[in-house]
Amino acid sequence: MEADNVFYEFRDQTPAAFICPITHKIMKDPVMDLDGHSYERAAIESWLSSGRTTSPNSHKPLRKSNLVPNRALRNSIEEFIESHNGNVPSKVFKHSPIPFSAVQQKLGVQQLSEQQQQQIDNVFKDPAIRPEQRMQVAIARCRWVGDAGFRFRVYGEFAQYLHPQAAFDTLGRLDGTVKKNAEAAYIWVLTNKPEIVNQVQIINAAVDKFASMYKRVPNVNDDRIKSERAFRFRHLQS
């Protein structure tokens, strides 16, 4: 197996809790801060010694005196390594500013799908995405591919664009080709306009992009559709 594939090969085998968020390696001597986040002792001490005064996870004030050994986690890590006959690699992530564990934590999931992993990799490789925006774009893309209910709800917005006189709750599903183009429009906005973080605005921009592929004459219902969309996604603000 090629070296780059190690990023994916060992991801499902190693619990995210065992990985230091600073080194992206399996911890040997984990310590815990006041908020319950664990780090490799040497890494977090070096972090604080460099002049930083906050936690890399919570960004709250942190001092060395706040750190305590996480013996339970250390025992679990040692048992895990022993169960693999000591062959689990110490570095389970390839070098990347978007480690899988960070995206998992933001999404609140135990494991990323292969499709979500690929989305993260695509974000990292895309030169059009600025480094400081990669995490935001990766999380948005992973939410899109990981939540079927959310996708179908957004597909309904594209369907209503195509059938503006129809009530939203009476719309059928899009056919495969239209659905693929709708997804392409949504991902295009996430990739090329990461400064848009409001979910309704993202969808409006995606529908506008979609409209370039499926042109129609502006309809008297268009303003009503946007107003209803804002109401439907009131609780889905990013």
C-alpha positions in Angstrom: 0.0 0.0 0.0 1.3 3.5 -0.9 2.4 5.7 1.9 -0.4 8.3 1.3 -3.0 5.6 1.9 -1.8 5.2 5.5 -4.0 8.3 6.2 -7.0 6.2 5.4 -5.8 2.7 6.2 -5.4 3.3 9.9 -8.1 5.9 10.4 -10.9 3.5 11.3 -8.6 1.4 13.5 -7.5 4.1 15.9 -10.0 5.9 18.1 -9.9 9.6 17.7 -9.6 10.0 21.5 -6.2 8.4 21.4 -4.8 11.0 19.0 -3.1 14.2 20.3 -4.6 17.2 18.5 -1.2 18.8 18.4 1.0 16.0 17.1 -1.7 13.9 15.4 0.0 10.9 16.9 -1.2 8.3 19.3 -0.4 9.6 22.8 2.0 7.9 25.2 1.7 10.2 28.2 -1.7 11.9 27.9 -2.6 14.8 30.2 -6.0 16.5 30.5 -6.9 20.2 30.8 -9.8 21.7 32.8 -12.3 21.1 30.0 -11.5 17.4 29.6 -9.3 17.7 26.5 -6.3 15.5 26.4 -2.8 16.0 24.8 0.6 14.4 24.7 2.3 15.9 27.8 5.4 17.0 25.9 3.4 18.6 23.1 1.1 20.7 25.3 3.9 21.7 27.6 5.9 22.9 24.6 2.8 24.6 23.3 2.5 26.6 26.5 6.2 27.2 26.8 6.2 28.9 23.4 4.3 31.8 24.9 0.7 30.6 24.2 -1.7 30.9 27.1 -4.8 29.2 25.8 -6.0 25.7 25.1 -5.6 24.6 21.4 -9.0 23.0 21.6 -11.3 25.3 23.6 -9.1 28.5 23.3 -9.7 29.1 27.0 -6.9 30.3 29.3 -4.6 27.4 30.2 -1.5 26.9 32.4 0.8 24.0 33.0 -0.5 23.8 36.6 -4.0 23.0 35.1 -2.8 19.8 33.5 -3.3 16.4 35.2 -2.4 12.9 34.0 -5.1 11.1 32.2 -4.3 7.6 33.5 -7.6 6.0 32.3 -6.8 7.1 28.8 -3.2 6.0 29.0 -4.4 2.5 30.1 -6.8 2.3 27.2 -4.2 3.3 24.7 -1.7 0.8 26.1 -4.4 -2.0 25.9 -5.2 -0.9 22.3 -1.6 -1.1 21.3 -1.1 -4.4 23.0 -4.2 -5.8 21.2 -2.5 -5.0 17.9 0.7 -6.7 19.0 2.4 -3.4 19.2 2.1 -2.8 15.4 -0.1 0.2 15.4 1.9 3.1 13.9 2.6 6.1 16.1 1.6 8.5 13.3 -1.8 7.7 11.9 -2.4 10.9 9.9 -0.5 12.2 6.9 0.7 15.8 7.3 -2.3 18.0 6.8 -3.8 21.2 8.3 -7.2 19.4 8.4 -6.8 16.2 10.5 -9.8 13.9 10.4 -10.1 14.1 14.2 -10.7 17.8 14.1 -13.5 17.5 11.5 -15.0 14.6 13.5 -15.1 16.7 16.6 -16.8 19.6 14.8 -19.4 17.3 13.3 -19.9 15.3 16.5 -19.5 12.0 14.9 -17.6 8.8 15.9 -16.3 8.0 12.4 -16.0 9.7 9.0 -17.2 7.8 5.9 -14.8 7.2 3.0 -16.7 9.8 1.0 -16.2 12.4 3.8 -12.5 11.5 4.0 -12.3 12.1 0.2 -14.0 15.5 0.6 -11.4 16.6 3.2 -8.6 15.4 0.9 -10.1 17.4 -2.0 -10.3 20.5 0.1 -6.6 20.1 1.1 -5.5 19.7 -2.5 -7.6 22.6 -3.9 -5.3 25.6 -4.4 -8.3 27.9 -4.8 -9.2 27.4 -1.1 -7.1 29.6 1.3 -5.5 27.7 4.2 -7.4 29.6 6.8 -10.7 28.6 5.1 -10.0 24.9 4.6 -11.5 23.7 7.9 -14.8 25.6 7.3 -15.1 24.3 3.8 -14.2 20.7 4.8 -16.8 20.7 7.6 -19.5 22.1 5.3 -18.7 19.5 2.6 -18.7 16.6 5.1 -22.0 17.7 6.4 -23.4 17.7 2.9 -22.2 14.2 2.0 -22.9 12.8 5.5 -26.5 13.9 6.1 -29.0 12.4 3.6 -32.0 14.1 5.3 -30.3 17.5 4.9 -29.4 16.8 1.2 -33.0 15.9 0.4 -34.2 19.0 2.1 -31.8 21.1 0.0 -32.7 19.2 -3.2 -36.3 20.3 -2.5 -35.1 23.9 -2.9 -33.7 23.2 -6.3 -36.9 21.3 -7.2 -39.0 24.4 -6.2 -36.8 26.5 -8.5 -37.7 24.3 -11.4 -41.4 24.2 -10.3 -42.0 27.6 -8.7 -45.8 27.3 -8.5 -45.7 24.0 -6.6 -46.0 23.9 -2.8 -42.8 22.8 -1.3 -44.2 19.8 0.6 -45.7 18.5 -2.7 -42.5 18.4 -4.6 -41.2 15.0 -5.8 -37.5 14.0 -5.8 -35.2 15.2 -8.5 -34.1 12.8 -11.2 -30.5 11.6 -11.0 -29.0 14.0 -13.5 -30.7 17.1 -12.0 -29.7 15.9 -8.5 -26.1 15.6 -9.6 -26.1 19.1 -11.0 -27.8 20.4 -7.8 -25.1 18.8 -5.7 -22.4 20.3 -8.0 -23.9 23.8 -7.6 -24.0 23.4 -3.8 -20.4 22.1 -3.5 -19.3 24.9 -5.9 -20.6 27.5 -3.5 -18.9 25.8 -0.5 -15.6 25.7 -2.4 -15.6 29.1 -4.2 -17.5 31.2 -1.7 -16.4 30.0 1.8 -17.0 33.5 3.1 -20.8 32.7 2.9 -21.6 30.9 6.2 -25.3 31.5 6.5 -27.1 28.3 5.4 -29.9 30.2 3.6 -27.4 32.4 1.8 -25.4 29.3 0.8 -28.5 27.7 -0.7 -29.6 30.9 -2.4 -26.2 31.2 -4.1 -26.3 27.5 -5.0 -29.7 27.9 -6.6 -28.4 30.9 -8.5 -25.5 28.7 -9.8 -27.9 25.9 -10.6 -30.0 28.4 -12.5 -27.2 28.9 -15.0 -27.6 25.2 -16.0 -31.4 25.3 -15.9 -32.5 28.7 -17.2 -36.1 29.9 -16.9 -37.8 33.2 -17.0 -38.0 34.9 -13.5 -41.2 34.0 -11.9 -43.6 36.1 -9.7 -43.2 33.4 -7.1 -39.4 33.8 -6.8 -39.6 36.3 -3.9 -42.1 34.1 -2.1 -39.8 31.1 -2.6 -36.8 32.8 -1.0 -38.9 34.0 1.9 -40.2 30.5 2.6 -36.7 29.1 2.3 -35.5 31.5 5.0 -38.4 30.3 7.2 -37.6 26.6 6.6 -33.9 27.0 7.4 -34.4 29.3 10.3 -32.9 26.7 12.6 -30.1 25.6 10.3 -28.0 28.7 10.4 -24.2 27.9 10.1 
